[in-house]
Amino acid sequence: MKTGLMIIIAYLLGSIPSGLWVGELMYGKDISKMGSGNIGTTNAFRELGVKAGIIVLTMDVLKGTLAASQPYFFHSSINPLLIGVFASLGHSFSLFDHFHGGKAVATSAGILLAYNPPLFLVAASIFIGVLLLTSMASAASMIGITSVLVIALCEHDIILSTIAGLLTVLVLWRHRSNIQRIIHGRESLVHFGLLYYLKHHRES
């Protein structure tokens, strides 16, 4: 009964469409009809600005952290990852957005923060490093989540390896159009980083 309740809460937390609500309430804009149409952090940064992007990022990370922290709150022995994963599913298939949603990267990072803060810092460092080199949030997201899977396998953490594997598949699937654009050199760049600088320096 307790586990079922935690799963439902995790899914509902994950389902909160942060980007959609921030866009509508703060800017009167529907982010799902802007840019890439995704309601996640990257599109929020691009279409609504830095302030909105930071708010959406914080909300999406907290959704995962709160969801995965439930076993601590409810004094349950179940692994936090097994609860937190439902927040990522809620984020990708939101009950409040006609079962559409984001790409689950920030929410998955929030789950990792609740489960293993040092590994979260490692993954965040990899994400930031790749982002600064490639200027591609999509590439940073895919490499970041994959790095967690590799580290989990090296540490022989069976549960983390399994959950990270499932989330890696989900994130890669949600980024399939980005992968095609990267292959053909048409992926959108954030307005900072090495590749963005080189591209605009060459054009100028």
C-alpha positions in Angstrom: 0.0 0.0 0.0 2.8 2.4 1.0 4.8 1.6 -2.1 1.8 2.1 -4.4 1.2 5.5 -2.8 4.8 6.5 -3.3 4.6 5.4 -7.0 1.5 7.5 -7.6 3.0 10.5 -5.9 6.2 10.1 -7.9 4.3 10.0 -11.2 2.2 13.0 -10.3 5.3 15.0 -9.2 7.0 14.1 -12.5 3.9 15.0 -14.4 4.0 18.7 -13.4 4.7 20.4 -16.7 7.1 23.0 -15.3 8.0 24.6 -18.7 4.4 24.8 -19.8 3.2 26.3 -16.5 6.1 28.8 -16.2 5.6 29.9 -19.8 1.8 30.4 -19.4 1.8 32.0 -15.9 4.9 34.2 -16.1 5.0 35.1 -19.8 1.6 34.3 -21.3 3.2 32.0 -23.8 2.7 28.3 -24.7 6.2 26.9 -24.9 4.8 23.7 -26.6 4.2 25.9 -29.7 7.6 27.6 -29.6 11.0 26.5 -30.8 11.4 22.7 -30.7 7.9 22.4 -29.0 9.5 20.6 -26.0 8.4 21.8 -22.6 11.8 21.0 -21.0 14.6 23.1 -19.7 16.5 23.6 -23.0 13.6 25.0 -24.9 12.7 27.2 -21.9 16.2 28.7 -22.0 16.0 29.3 -25.7 12.4 30.6 -26.0 11.7 32.2 -22.6 15.1 33.4 -21.4 17.7 32.6 -18.7 15.4 33.4 -15.8 12.6 31.1 -17.0 15.2 28.4 -17.9 16.7 28.4 -14.4 13.2 28.2 -12.8 12.2 25.3 -15.1 15.5 23.5 -14.5 15.2 23.9 -10.7 11.6 22.6 -10.7 12.4 19.6 -12.9 15.3 18.6 -10.8 13.3 19.0 -7.6 10.5 16.8 -9.0 12.9 13.9 -9.3 14.6 14.6 -5.9 11.3 14.8 -4.0 10.0 11.7 -5.7 13.1 9.6 -5.0 13.3 10.9 -1.4 9.9 9.5 -0.5 11.3 6.2 1.0 13.3 8.4 3.5 10.1 10.4 4.4 7.9 7.3 4.7 10.6 5.2 6.5 10.5 2.6 3.7 13.3 0.2 2.9 12.6 0.3 -0.8 15.4 1.6 -3.0 14.7 5.3 -3.9 15.6 4.7 -7.5 12.6 2.3 -7.9 10.3 5.1 -6.8 12.1 7.9 -8.5 12.0 6.3 -12.0 8.2 6.9 -12.0 8.9 10.7 -11.8 10.9 10.4 -15.0 8.1 8.6 -16.7 5.6 11.2 -15.5 7.9 14.0 -16.9 8.0 12.3 -20.3 4.3 11.3 -20.3 2.6 13.9 -18.3 -0.9 13.4 -17.0 -1.3 17.2 -17.2 -0.1 17.6 -20.8 -2.1 14.9 -22.6 0.7 12.4 -21.9 3.3 14.5 -23.7 6.3 15.9 -21.9 10.0 16.6 -21.7 13.0 14.4 -22.3 13.5 13.4 -18.6 17.1 14.6 -18.2 16.7 17.1 -15.4 14.2 15.0 -13.5 16.5 11.9 -13.8 19.3 14.1 -12.5 17.1 15.0 -9.5 16.6 11.3 -8.8 20.3 10.7 -8.8 20.8 13.7 -6.5 18.5 12.0 -3.9 20.2 8.6 -4.3 23.9 9.4 -4.7 24.9 13.1 -4.4 28.6 12.6 -5.3 27.7 10.8 -8.5 25.2 13.6 -9.3 28.1 16.0 -9.0 30.2 13.9 -11.4 27.4 13.6 -13.9 26.6 17.3 -13.7 30.3 18.1 -14.3 30.3 15.9 -17.4 27.1 17.5 -18.6 28.5 21.0 -18.1 31.9 20.1 -19.7 30.2 18.6 -22.8 27.8 21.6 -23.1 30.7 24.1 -23.0 32.6 22.1 -25.7 29.7 21.3 -28.0 27.2 24.1 -27.3 24.6 21.3 -27.6 22.3 20.6 -24.7 21.1 17.5 -26.4 24.7 16.0 -26.7 25.4 17.0 -23.1 22.2 15.3 -21.9 22.8 12.1 -23.8 26.5 11.8 -22.8 25.6 12.8 -19.2 23.0 10.1 -18.7 25.2 7.5 -20.5 28.1 8.3 -18.2 26.0 7.5 -15.2 25.2 4.1 -16.7 28.9 3.4 -17.3 29.9 4.4 -13.8 27.1 2.3 -12.3 28.2 -0.7 -14.2 31.8 -0.2 -13.1 30.7 0.1 -9.5 28.6 -3.1 -9.9 25.5 -1.3 -8.6 22.8 -3.6 -10.0 19.8 -1.4 -9.3 21.4 1.8 -10.4 22.7 0.1 -13.5 19.2 -1.2 -14.4 17.5 2.1 -13.7 20.2 4.1 -15.5 20.0 1.7 -18.4 16.2 2.2 -18.7 16.5 6.0 -18.4 19.4 6.1 -20.9 17.1 4.2 -23.5 14.3 6.7 -22.7 16.5 9.7 -23.0 18.1 8.5 -26.3 14.7 7.7 -27.7 13.3 11.1 -26.7 16.4 12.7 -28.4 16.1 10.7 -31.6 15.3 13.8 -33.7 18.3 15.6 -32.1 20.6 12.7 -33.0 19.5 13.0 -36.7 20.2 16.8 -36.6 23.6 16.3 -35.0 24.5 13.8 -37.7 23.6 16.2 -40.4 25.1 19.2 -38.7 21.8 21.0 -38.1 21.4 20.8 -34.3 20.5 24.0 -32.5 23.2 25.5 -30.3 22.9 27.3 -27.0 24.3 30.8 -27.1 27.6 30.0 -25.4 30.3 27.4 -25.5 33.2 26.6 -27.8 31.3 25.4 -30.9 29.0 28.4 -30.7 32.0 30.7 -30.5 33.8 29.1 -33.4 30.7 29.1 -35.6 30.0 32.7 -35.0 33.7 33.7 -35.2 33.9 32.0 -38.6 30.8 33.7 -39.9 32.0 37.1 -38.8 
